[in-house]
Amino acid sequence: MRVTIIGSGYVGLVAGACLAETGNEVVCADVSAPKVARLRAGDIPIYEPGLAELVTRNQSEGRLSFTTDVGAAIEHGKVVFIAVGTPPGEDGSADLQHVLGVADLIGRHMNETKLVVTKSTVPVGTAEKVRTAVRARTDLPFFVASNPEFLKEGAAIDDFMKPDRVVLGVDSDEARELLGDLYAPFVRTGNPVLYMDIPSAELTKYAANAMLASRISFMNQMADLCERVGADITSVRRGIGSDRRIGQAFLFPGPGYGGSCFPKDVQALVRTAGEFGVVPDLLEAVEAVNARQKQVLLRKVVEELGPSLAGREVGVWGLAFKAETDDMRESPAIPLVEGLLAAGATVRVHDPKAMEVARGLFGERVSWMSDPYEACHGADALVIVTEWLVYRTPDFGRIRGAMRRPLIIDGRNLYDPARMVALGFEYRSIGRAAVGASPS
Ligand SMILES: NC(=O)c1ccc[n+]([C@@H]2O[C@H](COP(=O)([O-])OP(=O)(O)OC[C@H]3O[C@@H](n4cnc5c(N)ncnc54)[C@H](O)[C@@H]3O)[C@@H](O)[C@H]2O)c1
């Protein structure tokens, strides 16, 4: 099938590469000329496991191409996906200017009957706005559909190739058939394609992210309580997760959720709820807990080293908002590093993949370490933000030997507290007792 994807970011690029892999002729368009130039040269602008191989192979075999000529790309596709960004506007609602700008362009370049699909995360009613914008520019018949994307950065290829489910909001047989054919190769093992009306599809995406964000905020609040009452969040997590009604997934406390989706999508859902007269108090609480949690690592550093960090050296392991991505959007590392710098600390950072992106945020205000152990050198504390595999079983002797004070503040509960005490560390984590003596 001839497929066009507009917007070649995380979602557009992964969708384009995966749809080319199943034999479609895919054209990916983006307004960013540097991004398109890099993609054409086989240089993938984001880190996503497996993506580079997929893009290179499909490009060299002629099923995948990249262009800045969005109009020509639109003319190519029988199915045109809109996968541009939907950043938060000033009031927190999703900013639809890119989506509707693309819809206008689709109308202008409508050269045959097409199916226009919103893949960007967009509020209820957006597909209708897209329909109106396209209709304003063409008399040719066309169809619209909503196909929200559920991929996780860091596991995006797997998620697209083997989705838990595919959600298709349709109001025509043509849309149902075209999208059914396109997704058939990805659901051969029986995972469901869920056809529904368009508003339900649009809302499903927000409901999924809001539910996941709620679980994280819930666990972070329980972790806070654990620390105060002398309970252990790991035991509590096991205790509730083994209840099949709750399940084990997504019950890990941490330094607060970040990334390009949860923060903006919860905010946008708050706006939608308010707009339609629903009091969004639960969602607001999820956000408030998260905002507080994003200060938790800085608070723990200050509790240990004092409010002024002048003359203190702090190592930071992990900058990306989660492992297996270089995405820094809304990462809890940002308030941590900014807070450390504002309090006068010298900061040494390491991340296996996100340092190039993070350099744009912190510049030369921090020291960039290509080796994690160098970040521990002379440090009064080592703070772990991201759960990269490479941090899971480090050489603790080397860490201990390099640090001025053997204090680890672990935002991901990577290590066993009893073991850390035995190794001579002062160890602080999330929702578990502080262990190892502080210097008097
Ligand atoms: N990143 C994720 O994990 C994820 C997962 C599911 C859904 N989503 C949703 O998918 C959408 C895209 O997210 P993303 O992370 O891929 O964003 P992104 O910022 O990585 O990519 C968006 C791309 O669109 C391009 N663009 C903007 N305006 C354009 C235009 N008028 N014409 C052509 N290209 C244009 C930008 O240059 C950019 O390359 C958002 O709505 C997001 O909420 C993201």
The ligand as an SDF file (V2000), in Angstrom:
LIG
                    3D

 44 48  0  0  0  0  0  0  0  0999 V2000
    7.1660    9.7270   21.7300 N   0  0  0  0  0  0  0  0  0  0  0  0
    6.3310    8.7970   22.1510 C   0  0  0  0  0  0  0  0  0  0  0  0
    6.7050    7.8880   22.8710 O   0  0  0  0  0  0  0  0  0  0  0  0
    4.8830    8.8390   21.7220 C   0  0  0  0  0  0  0  0  0  0  0  0
    4.1040    7.6900   21.9140 C   0  0  0  0  0  0  0  0  0  0  0  0
    2.7750    7.7310   21.5000 C   0  0  0  0  0  0  0  0  0  0  0  0
    2.2240    8.8830   20.9450 C   0  0  0  0  0  0  0  0  0  0  0  0
    3.0120    9.9860   20.8070 N   0  0  0  0  0  0  0  0  0  0  0  0
    2.3920   11.1660   20.1850 C   0  0  0  0  0  0  0  0  0  0  0  0
    2.7780   11.2160   18.8130 O   0  0  0  0  0  0  0  0  0  0  0  0
    2.9520   12.5670   18.3830 C   0  0  0  0  0  0  0  0  0  0  0  0
    4.3670   12.7760   17.8780 C   0  0  0  0  0  0  0  0  0  0  0  0
    5.2570   12.5330   18.9500 O   0  0  0  0  0  0  0  0  0  0  0  0
    6.8340   12.3820   18.7430 P   0  0  0  0  0  0  0  0  0  0  0  0
    7.4190   12.0040   20.0540 O   0  0  0  0  0  0  0  0  0  0  0  0
    7.0710   11.5350   17.5460 O   0  0  0  0  0  0  0  0  0  0  0  0
    7.1920   13.9080   18.4080 O   0  0  0  0  0  0  0  0  0  0  0  0
    8.5580   14.4900   17.8250 P   0  0  0  0  0  0  0  0  0  0  0  0
    8.6430   15.8700   18.3340 O   0  0  0  0  0  0  0  0  0  0  0  0
    9.6780   13.5410   18.0820 O   0  0  0  0  0  0  0  0  0  0  0  0
    8.3020   14.5100   16.2410 O   0  0  0  0  0  0  0  0  0  0  0  0
    7.3980   15.3420   15.5980 C   0  0  0  0  0  0  0  0  0  0  0  0
    7.9630   15.6530   14.2240 C   0  0  0  0  0  0  0  0  0  0  0  0
    6.9810   16.3570   13.4750 O   0  0  0  0  0  0  0  0  0  0  0  0
    7.6530   17.3070   12.6630 C   0  0  0  0  0  0  0  0  0  0  0  0
    6.6910   18.3260   12.2420 N   0  0  0  0  0  0  0  0  0  0  0  0
    6.1220   19.3130   12.9650 C   0  0  0  0  0  0  0  0  0  0  0  0
    5.2770   20.0290   12.2000 N   0  0  0  0  0  0  0  0  0  0  0  0
    5.2900   19.4790   10.9710 C   0  0  0  0  0  0  0  0  0  0  0  0
    4.6180   19.7590    9.7500 C   0  0  0  0  0  0  0  0  0  0  0  0
    3.7480   20.7510    9.6770 N   0  0  0  0  0  0  0  0  0  0  0  0
    4.8680   18.9750    8.6950 N   0  0  0  0  0  0  0  0  0  0  0  0
    5.7570   17.9660    8.7630 C   0  0  0  0  0  0  0  0  0  0  0  0
    6.4360   17.6570    9.8920 N   0  0  0  0  0  0  0  0  0  0  0  0
    6.1920   18.3900   10.9870 C   0  0  0  0  0  0  0  0  0  0  0  0
    8.7650   17.8280   13.5590 C   0  0  0  0  0  0  0  0  0  0  0  0
    9.8090   18.4390   12.8160 O   0  0  0  0  0  0  0  0  0  0  0  0
    9.2110   16.5350   14.2600 C   0  0  0  0  0  0  0  0  0  0  0  0
   10.2470   15.8980   13.5550 O   0  0  0  0  0  0  0  0  0  0  0  0
    2.5910   13.4330   19.6010 C   0  0  0  0  0  0  0  0  0  0  0  0
    1.2440   13.7690   19.5350 O   0  0  0  0  0  0  0  0  0  0  0  0
    2.8350   12.4960   20.7640 C   0  0  0  0  0  0  0  0  0  0  0  0
    2.0630   12.8340   21.8860 O   0  0  0  0  0  0  0  0  0  0  0  0
    4.3310    9.9820   21.1620 C   0  0  0  0  0  0  0  0  0  0  0  0
  1  2  1  0
  2  3  2  0
  2  4  1  0
  4  5  1  0
  4 44  2  0
  5  6  2  0
  6  7  1  0
  7  8  2  0
  8  9  1  0
  8 44  1  0
  9 10  1  0
  9 42  1  0
 10 11  1  0
 11 12  1  0
 11 40  1  0
 12 13  1  0
 13 14  1  0
 14 15  2  0
 14 16  1  0
 14 17  1  0
 17 18  1  0
 18 19  2  0
 18 20  1  0
 18 21  1  0
 21 22  1  0
 22 23  1  0
 23 24  1  0
 23 38  1  0
 24 25  1  0
 25 26  1  0
 25 36  1  0
 26 27  1  0
 26 35  1  0
 27 28  2  0
 28 29  1  0
 29 30  1  0
 29 35  2  0
 30 31  1  0
 30 32  2  0
 32 33  1  0
 33 34  2  0
 34 35  1  0
 36 37  1  0
 36 38  1  0
 38 39  1  0
 40 41  1  0
 40 42  1  0
 42 43  1  0
M  CHG  2   8   1  16  -1
M  END
$$$$
